[in-house]
């Protein structure tokens, strides 16, 4: 399948039914699996067998989703989790413990910012947030002896700045730590971070992977490229007493990280994706390439319309020629810059809140990546946990309106915004 184009991989990648098997991936809604020999089960617990022992750790339906995500991103393996937030937590706890440190871009999703700044901090894991426009030297200067990862998003949510992969990858190599990238808004259809120097990729499958706002989930993909035997990650090199002394790097090679994430993190934290959700995500992936094309097309057309509207003070979409991220978007997102845009309406914060009341087709929801167009005022909702200073650092201005553009007819979307803006803009 690796020789096929990504559109074909989305539709037919990995799942190969045998003669007489279901053509569509079946749901293995089972917690456990039948065996006839205790030695077979012993091999499972010694990690000598690749079959399933218990659905908290692995499941046939979930495995097919993991395999397809690994294929689409070009990784050596993947682990699915119960949410995007769970996937992020798993990705970092797999290599971080009390006393460790993370360097992260400041313009990241509010939930991830809070995970680093509050929750992981309580566990003894510190984070330093850097401006993504910082130079490579400045990023490296933020590192400490105990730094374990460098993190950023391909397309920042909701600031929409585009990640400078070349700069961040270079910094991570100098720091000798894995470069972890959240690729949720771009999806592998628009960008494959592993091809641009990333080592680990995270997705909230809740968004475009699903595409229909039905299910919550996440996934971590391992590129298999990072050298874990560099003296900074003993838990991946030294014997694991919970598995009879298995040494992940020695025994699993390039898949050391993702193997540990599954057999240790999922086993102990239980952040498991349900088979039914995995089925829906796998189904969503089959049309991902088609949906992303329309999301991108509609978003650029709406951005250009809003840019010329007298009631709009500013518009931010990476592929607008005057956008700060335009050059990076053209470099790393040649197929399109996804379906999210932000803008400010004349009249500021209060006008933004009033605008939402006048939308008909466009719905107010705390979600993005749906095939239906939606709208949100982040400063008063998703990023309200942050101080105003932290919000601005994350790219959230007080009057910022975030729009997730769907795949409806663009003329209807534009008409909905035109009517609402004219009703409230001052």
C-alpha positions as CSV (number, residue, x, y, z in Angstrom):
1,X,0.0,0.0,0.0
2,X,2.9,2.4,0.6
3,X,3.3,2.7,-3.2
4,X,-0.2,4.0,-3.7
5,X,-1.1,7.7,-3.5
6,X,-2.6,8.8,-0.1
7,X,-6.1,9.1,-1.5
8,X,-6.0,5.4,-2.3
9,X,-4.5,4.6,1.1
10,X,-7.4,6.5,2.7
11,X,-9.9,4.3,1.0
12,X,-8.2,0.9,0.9
13,X,-5.2,1.0,3.1
14,X,-4.3,-1.8,5.6
15,X,-7.6,-3.7,6.0
16,X,-7.5,-6.7,3.7
17,X,-10.4,-9.2,4.2
18,X,-9.8,-12.8,3.4
19,X,-12.2,-14.7,1.0
20,X,-15.6,-14.6,2.6
21,X,-14.8,-12.0,5.2
22,X,-16.7,-8.7,5.6
23,X,-15.8,-6.2,3.0
24,X,-16.2,-3.4,5.5
25,X,-14.1,-3.5,8.7
26,X,-16.1,-5.3,11.3
27,X,-16.5,-4.2,14.9
28,X,-14.9,-6.6,17.4
29,X,-17.0,-5.6,20.4
30,X,-15.3,-7.9,22.8
31,X,-13.3,-7.4,25.9
32,X,-11.4,-10.6,25.7
33,X,-10.1,-13.4,23.4
34,X,-10.2,-17.2,23.4
35,X,-7.1,-19.4,23.6
36,X,-6.6,-23.1,24.0
37,X,-3.0,-23.3,25.3
38,X,-1.6,-21.6,28.4
39,X,1.7,-21.2,26.6
40,X,0.0,-19.0,24.0
41,X,-1.2,-16.7,26.7
42,X,2.2,-16.8,28.4
43,X,3.7,-15.5,25.1
44,X,1.2,-12.6,25.1
45,X,2.4,-11.5,28.6
46,X,6.0,-11.9,27.6
47,X,5.3,-9.7,24.5
48,X,6.4,-12.5,22.2
49,X,3.0,-12.7,20.4
50,X,1.3,-10.0,18.4
51,X,-2.2,-11.3,19.0
52,X,-4.7,-9.7,21.4
53,X,-4.8,-10.4,25.1
54,X,-7.3,-7.8,26.4
55,X,-9.1,-4.9,24.8
56,X,-7.7,-2.3,27.1
57,X,-4.3,-2.9,25.4
58,X,-5.3,-4.0,21.9
59,X,-8.4,-4.9,19.8
60,X,-8.8,-6.1,16.2
61,X,-10.9,-3.1,15.1
62,X,-8.8,-0.5,16.9
63,X,-5.7,-2.2,15.5
64,X,-7.0,-1.6,11.9
65,X,-7.5,2.1,12.7
66,X,-4.0,2.3,14.2
67,X,-2.5,0.5,11.2
68,X,-4.2,2.9,8.7
69,X,-3.1,6.0,10.7
70,X,0.5,4.7,10.7
71,X,0.3,4.1,7.0
72,X,-1.1,7.5,6.2
73,X,1.5,9.3,8.3
74,X,4.4,7.0,7.3
75,X,5.1,5.7,10.8
76,X,6.2,2.4,12.1
77,X,3.2,2.0,14.4
78,X,0.4,3.8,16.2
79,X,-1.6,3.6,19.4
80,X,-5.2,4.8,19.6
81,X,-6.5,6.5,22.8
82,X,-9.9,7.5,24.2
83,X,-9.5,11.2,23.2
84,X,-7.0,13.6,21.6
85,X,-6.2,14.8,25.1
86,X,-5.5,11.3,26.2
87,X,-3.2,10.8,23.2
88,X,-1.2,13.9,24.1
89,X,-1.0,12.8,27.7
90,X,0.1,9.3,26.6
91,X,2.7,10.7,24.2
92,X,4.5,12.7,26.9
93,X,4.1,10.4,29.9
94,X,5.6,7.7,27.8
95,X,9.0,9.5,28.0
96,X,8.6,12.0,30.8
97,X,8.5,11.6,34.6
98,X,8.8,13.8,37.7
99,X,11.8,16.1,37.3
100,X,11.6,16.3,33.5
101,X,11.0,19.3,31.2
102,X,9.2,20.0,27.9
103,X,9.7,22.9,25.5
104,X,6.5,23.8,23.6
105,X,5.2,26.4,21.2
106,X,3.0,28.9,23.0
107,X,0.4,29.0,20.2
108,X,-1.1,25.6,20.9
109,X,-4.6,24.3,21.7
110,X,-5.8,25.6,25.1
111,X,-6.4,22.2,26.5
112,X,-2.8,21.1,25.7
113,X,-1.5,24.3,27.1
114,X,-3.4,23.6,30.3
115,X,-2.1,20.0,30.3
116,X,1.5,21.3,30.3
117,X,1.0,24.4,32.5
118,X,-1.2,22.8,35.2
119,X,-1.7,19.1,35.2
120,X,1.8,17.8,34.2
121,X,3.3,20.5,36.5
122,X,1.5,18.9,39.4
123,X,3.2,15.6,38.4
124,X,6.6,17.3,38.5
125,X,7.0,17.8,34.8
126,X,7.7,21.4,33.9
127,X,7.1,23.2,30.5
128,X,8.7,26.2,28.9
129,X,6.6,28.0,26.3
130,X,8.3,29.7,23.5
131,X,7.1,32.0,20.7
132,X,7.0,30.0,17.5
133,X,8.7,32.9,15.7
134,X,11.7,32.5,17.9
135,X,15.0,31.7,16.2
136,X,16.5,28.2,16.3
137,X,19.1,29.5,18.8
138,X,16.3,30.9,21.0
139,X,14.4,27.6,21.0
140,X,17.5,25.7,21.9
141,X,18.2,28.2,24.7
142,X,14.9,27.2,26.3
143,X,16.1,23.7,26.8
144,X,17.5,22.3,30.0
145,X,19.6,19.2,30.9
146,X,16.3,17.4,31.8
147,X,14.4,18.4,28.6
148,X,12.7,15.4,27.0
149,X,10.7,16.8,24.1
150,X,10.0,19.7,21.8
151,X,6.3,20.2,20.8
152,X,4.3,22.2,18.4
153,X,1.2,22.0,16.1
154,X,1.3,21.9,12.3
155,X,-1.5,24.5,12.2
156,X,-1.9,26.1,15.6
157,X,-5.4,26.1,17.1
158,X,-6.8,28.8,17.0
159,X,-3.9,31.1,16.1
160,X,-3.5,29.3,12.7
161,X,0.3,30.1,12.5
162,X,2.0,27.4,10.4
163,X,4.8,25.5,12.0
164,X,8.3,26.1,10.6
165,X,9.3,22.4,10.5
166,X,12.8,23.1,9.3
167,X,13.6,25.4,12.2
168,X,12.0,23.3,14.9
169,X,13.4,20.0,13.6
170,X,16.9,21.5,13.6
171,X,16.4,22.7,17.2
172,X,15.2,19.3,18.3
173,X,18.2,17.7,16.8
174,X,20.6,20.1,18.6
175,X,18.7,19.5,21.8
176,X,18.8,15.7,21.1
177,X,15.1,15.2,22.0
178,X,12.2,13.9,20.0
179,X,10.2,16.5,17.9
180,X,6.5,15.8,18.6
181,X,3.9,17.4,16.4
182,X,0.1,17.6,16.7
183,X,-1.2,17.3,13.1
184,X,-4.9,17.4,13.9
185,X,-5.9,20.4,11.7
186,X,-3.7,19.5,8.7
187,X,-4.4,15.7,8.7
188,X,-1.9,13.5,6.7
189,X,-3.8,14.4,3.5
190,X,-2.4,18.0,3.7
191,X,0.9,17.5,5.6
192,X,2.9,14.5,6.8
193,X,5.2,15.8,9.7
194,X,7.4,12.8,9.7
195,X,8.6,13.8,6.2
196,X,9.6,17.2,7.6
197,X,11.7,16.1,10.6
198,X,9.1,15.2,13.2
199,X,9.6,12.0,15.3
200,X,6.2,11.5,16.8
201,X,2.8,12.7,15.5
202,X,-0.4,13.2,17.5
203,X,-4.0,13.5,16.3
204,X,-7.3,14.2,17.9
205,X,-9.3,11.8,15.7
206,X,-12.4,13.6,17.1
207,X,-11.9,16.3,14.4
208,X,-11.3,15.7,10.7
209,X,-10.6,11.9,11.0
210,X,-14.1,11.4,12.2
211,X,-15.5,14.4,10.2
212,X,-19.1,13.9,11.4
213,X,-18.9,14.9,15.1
214,X,-19.9,11.5,16.3
215,X,-16.9,10.2,18.3
216,X,-14.1,11.2,20.6
217,X,-10.7,9.7,20.2
218,X,-7.0,10.3,19.6
219,X,-3.9,8.5,18.2
220,X,-0.1,8.7,18.6
221,X,2.1,7.7,15.6
222,X,5.7,6.7,16.0
223,X,8.1,7.6,13.1
224,X,10.6,5.1,14.3
225,X,13.4,7.6,13.7
226,X,14.6,8.9,17.0
227,X,17.6,7.4,18.8
228,X,16.3,6.6,22.3
229,X,19.6,5.2,23.3
230,X,21.2,8.6,23.8
231,X,21.5,8.5,27.6
232,X,18.3,10.6,28.2
233,X,15.6,7.9,28.1
234,X,16.7,5.0,30.3
235,X,13.2,3.7,30.6
236,X,13.3,2.7,26.9
237,X,16.8,1.2,27.2
238,X,17.0,-0.5,30.6
239,X,15.1,-3.7,31.5
240,X,11.4,-3.2,32.3
241,X,10.6,-5.2,35.5
242,X,6.9,-5.3,34.7
243,X,7.7,-7.4,31.6
244,X,10.4,-9.8,32.8
245,X,13.2,-7.4,32.0
246,X,12.3,-6.6,28.4
247,X,14.4,-3.8,26.9
248,X,12.3,-1.8,24.4
249,X,15.1,-0.5,22.2
250,X,17.0,-3.8,22.1
251,X,13.9,-6.0,21.6
252,X,11.7,-3.7,19.4
253,X,14.2,-1.5,17.6
254,X,12.5,1.4,15.7
255,X,9.1,0.5,17.3
256,X,10.5,0.8,20.9
257,X,8.6,4.0,21.7
258,X,5.2,2.9,20.4
259,X,5.5,-0.5,21.9
260,X,6.1,0.9,25.4
261,X,3.2,3.4,24.9
262,X,0.9,0.4,24.3
263,X,2.0,-2.2,26.8
264,X,2.9,0.1,29.6
265,X,0.8,3.3,29.2
266,X,-2.4,1.8,28.0
267,X,-2.0,-1.1,30.5
268,X,-1.6,1.2,33.4
269,X,-3.6,4.3,32.5
270,X,-6.4,2.6,30.6
271,X,-7.0,5.5,28.2
272,X,-8.5,3.0,25.6
273,X,-10.4,3.7,22.5
274,X,-13.6,1.8,22.1
275,X,-14.0,-0.6,19.1
276,X,-17.1,1.2,18.0
277,X,-15.4,4.6,17.9
278,X,-12.4,3.0,16.0
279,X,-14.9,1.6,13.4
280,X,-16.4,5.1,12.9
281,X,-12.9,6.8,12.6
282,X,-11.8,4.1,10.1
283,X,-14.9,4.8,8.1
284,X,-14.2,8.6,8.3
285,X,-10.7,8.1,6.9
286,X,-12.1,6.6,3.8
287,X,-13.5,10.0,2.7
288,X,-10.9,12.2,4.4
289,X,-9.2,13.2,1.2
290,X,-12.4,14.2,-0.4
291,X,-13.6,16.2,2.6
292,X,-10.3,18.0,3.1
293,X,-10.3,19.2,-0.5
294,X,-13.8,20.8,0.0
295,X,-12.9,22.2,3.4
296,X,-9.9,23.9,2.0
297,X,-11.7,25.2,-1.1
298,X,-14.6,26.6,1.0
299,X,-12.3,28.1,3.6
300,X,-10.2,30.1,1.1
301,X,-13.3,31.4,-0.6
302,X,-14.9,32.5,2.7
303,X,-11.7,34.1,3.8
304,X,-11.5,36.2,0.6
305,X,-15.1,37.2,1.0
306,X,-14.6,38.3,4.6
307,X,-11.4,40.1,3.7
308,X,-13.4,42.4,1.5
309,X,-16.4,42.9,3.9
310,X,-16.9,46.4,5.4
311,X,-18.0,44.9,8.7
312,X,-14.8,42.9,9.2
313,X,-11.7,44.4,10.7
314,X,-9.2,41.6,10.0
315,X,-9.1,38.0,8.6
316,X,-6.5,35.3,9.3
317,X,-6.2,32.3,7.0
318,X,-2.8,30.9,6.1
319,X,-3.3,31.0,2.3
320,X,-4.3,34.7,2.2
321,X,-1.4,36.4,0.6
322,X,-1.0,39.0,3.4
323,X,-1.0,36.4,6.1
324,X,2.1,36.1,8.2
325,X,2.2,32.3,7.6
326,X,1.6,32.5,3.9
327,X,5.1,31.4,2.8
328,X,5.2,28.5,5.3
329,X,1.7,27.5,4.2
330,X,2.8,27.4,0.6
331,X,5.9,25.4,1.6
332,X,4.3,22.8,3.9
333,X,0.6,22.8,2.9
334,X,0.6,22.8,-0.9
335,X,-2.8,21.0,-1.1
336,X,-4.6,23.6,1.1
337,X,-4.5,25.1,4.6
338,X,-7.4,23.1,6.1
339,X,-10.9,24.4,7.0
340,X,-10.3,26.8,9.9
341,X,-10.2,30.5,9.8
342,X,-10.4,33.4,12.2
343,X,-11.6,37.0,11.9
344,X,-12.4,40.0,13.9
345,X,-15.7,41.9,13.5
346,X,-15.9,45.6,13.8
347,X,-17.4,46.3,17.2
348,X,-15.1,44.0,19.1
349,X,-15.8,41.5,21.7
350,X,-19.5,42.3,22.2
351,X,-20.2,42.4,18.5
352,X,-18.6,39.0,18.1
353,X,-20.9,37.5,20.7
354,X,-23.9,39.1,19.0
355,X,-22.8,37.9,15.6
356,X,-23.3,34.3,16.7
357,X,-27.0,34.9,17.5
358,X,-27.7,36.0,13.9
359,X,-26.2,32.9,12.3
360,X,-28.7,30.4,10.8
361,X,-26.8,27.8,8.8
362,X,-23.7,28.2,11.0
363,X,-23.9,26.6,14.4
364,X,-22.3,27.6,17.7
365,X,-20.5,24.4,18.9
366,X,-17.4,23.7,20.9
367,X,-15.9,21.6,18.1
368,X,-14.0,21.9,14.8
369,X,-13.3,19.6,11.9
370,X,-17.0,18.8,11.3
371,X,-18.5,18.6,7.8
372,X,-21.0,21.2,9.1
373,X,-19.9,24.9,9.4
374,X,-19.6,26.1,13.0
375,X,-18.4,29.2,14.9
376,X,-17.0,30.0,18.3
377,X,-15.6,32.9,20.4
378,X,-12.5,31.3,22.0
379,X,-11.7,34.0,24.5
380,X,-14.9,33.5,26.4
381,X,-15.1,29.7,25.8
382,X,-12.3,27.3,25.0
383,X,-9.5,29.5,26.3
384,X,-11.3,31.1,29.2
385,X,-9.0,29.2,31.7
386,X,-6.1,31.3,30.5
387,X,-5.3,34.8,31.5
388,X,-5.7,37.5,28.9
389,X,-1.9,37.7,28.6
390,X,-1.7,33.9,28.1
391,X,-4.6,34.1,25.6
392,X,-2.8,36.7,23.5
393,X,0.4,34.6,23.7
394,X,-1.6,31.7,22.3
395,X,-2.9,33.8,19.5
396,X,-6.4,34.4,20.9
397,X,-7.4,38.1,20.6
398,X,-10.4,39.4,22.5
399,X,-12.4,39.9,19.3
400,X,-11.3,36.7,17.6
401,X,-14.0,34.6,16.0
402,X,-13.0,31.0,15.0
403,X,-14.9,29.4,12.1
404,X,-14.7,25.8,11.1
405,X,-15.9,25.7,7.5
406,X,-17.9,22.7,6.4
407,X,-18.5,21.2,3.1
408,X,-21.9,22.8,2.3
409,X,-22.4,25.0,-0.8
410,X,-20.0,27.9,-0.4
411,X,-22.7,30.4,-1.6
412,X,-25.0,29.4,1.3
413,X,-22.1,29.7,3.8
414,X,-21.1,33.2,2.5
415,X,-24.8,34.4,2.5
416,X,-25.1,33.3,6.2
417,X,-22.1,35.3,7.3
418,X,-23.0,38.3,5.2
419,X,-26.4,38.6,6.8
420,X,-25.1,38.1,10.3
421,X,-22.2,40.6,10.0
422,X,-24.4,43.3,8.5
423,X,-26.8,42.9,11.4
424,X,-24.2,43.6,14.1
425,X,-21.0,45.2,12.7
426,X,-20.4,48.8,13.8
